[in-house]
Amino acid sequence: TTLLYTIKFESMSFLNSSGKRFLKLILPFLIGFIILSWNAFIGGILLLLIVAYITTIVYKVKKNSDKISMSAIPTLFFLDVWGFLGRLYQYNILSIPTVNNLLAKMMRSSQRPCPNVSSRVEQVNSDCSVIVYTPEEITHSGCLMYIHGGGWAFLSAHGFSNSISWMSYYLGMVVVSVEYRLSFQHPFPAGLTDCYSALRWVFDSASLLGVDSAKVFVSGDSAGGNLSAALCLVNRDRRGETGEPKIAGQIPLYPVLQCFDFTTGSLEYNNNLFPKTDQMGLMDSMYLTGSIDKIADKVGIPANLPAPPKFWDIAVKGKETASEHHLKEIRSLAPIPSDKEYSEMARYCYAFPLHAEDLSDLPPAYVLVAAGDSLRDEGEWYARYLQHFGVPAELREVKHLHGFMNAFEKNTMAREELLKIKDFIYSVCQ
């Protein structure tokens, strides 16, 4: 209106004084009507988009009703947001720190911190810190060291803080959450090195934490499940030299454990959910090299490795989804790369624990997988591979999505599964 009244209506000689007065009166309302109509139009489009998105989510859940339930909708929404923000990073629109800050705010806003659990930050070394959660009522003398997921490059212990406080409350024990270096700045083995430093810190600080160093468990989700499984290998291989205690048990949650084949099993039939095959290649490339695309086109293609890892013959081969015919068919599509860069990296069992030649003498495992997760089979293969070497391993499958073990205060299914994990911890320590 202010802008309109600065117009020199007197210059409009074709209007008489009454016409000019009428124009001054009606124009603000006319422009306001146009603006409101435009806003209503935009709002209508946004509303249609929201309705379309909700319809798509509901349809996706119903289409996959044999693997997930309607309770998976909040998780699916978060995964979609994460995937969208990840794409913005991929196209150089947002930086990873910005994406992580947005995701951390979103995660913390989904639930309040548990009022019955205190937390404090402890510095392990110049590269790594931990957040220690202590419930008011401790019912177990052990300690759970938790490693957050996020494809090794995203999310943070800080973002998981509210969720982990509830984890500590329901488990009735001290939980130590690791803030490790992320792969976009510090590729493998930096993150694993930080986790191992944190593990040694927990062992050395057991009396300060009020826990029994012989009852330290490790757990993590997704990439954190990978790091927790790798940590068990490092602990087994180093403890003869360092004298450190043996990890009491491992609890990988829907872990990512191999980079050999992204074209079979759940990575194929759950590829419409999360994570998608192309995302796996990008994250693995980032983890191993610090670059999102350096070897993204090599990982997960059996033809790019001279021979299948040992786990394939023991834990996978013979299944309908992973037959020898399948391998031969894929091998015929591409030659073995001449530079051998990826071939060498794929042999790092500390990067991908399923590629290890020997899983003997590892701690007992409780492996949790989600039926609607593209990584579902990797958890099953890991449990079967552990059992082959005589390691007690329990596989638990839940009708849900990747990433559902969160928001324990409100997420009934996640809370129920957490209590089953509690039973596992208590049974191991009997």
Salt bridges, closest charged atoms under 4 A:
GLU122 OE2 - ARG120 NE 2.82
ASP127 OD2 - ARG181 NH1 3.59
ASP194 OD2 - ARG181 NE 2.89
ASP237 OD1 - ARG236 NE 2.93
GLU241 OE1 - ARG238 NE 3.83
GLU244 OE1 - ARG200 NH1 3.70
ASP261 OD2 - HIS326 NE2 3.06
ASP278 OD2 - ARG87 NH2 2.84
GLU324 OE1 - LYS317 NZ 3.72
GLU329 OE1 - HIS325 NE2 3.73
ASP339 OD2 - LYS298 NZ 2.78
GLU341 OE2 - LYS294 NZ 3.65
GLU344 OE2 - ARG347 NH1 3.06
ASP361 OD2 - ARG239 NH2 2.76
ASP361 OD1 - LYS246 NZ 3.37
ASP373 OD2 - HIS402 ND1 2.87
ASP377 OD1 - ARG376 NH1 2.87
GLU380 OE2 - LYS319 NZ 3.63
GLU380 OE1 - ARG376 NH1 2.41
GLU380 OE2 - ARG384 NH2 2.48
GLU397 OE1 - ARG376 NH2 3.05
GLU409 OE2 - ARG112 NE 2.78
GLU417 OE2 - ARG396 NH2 2.89
GLU417 OE2 - LYS420 NZ 4.00
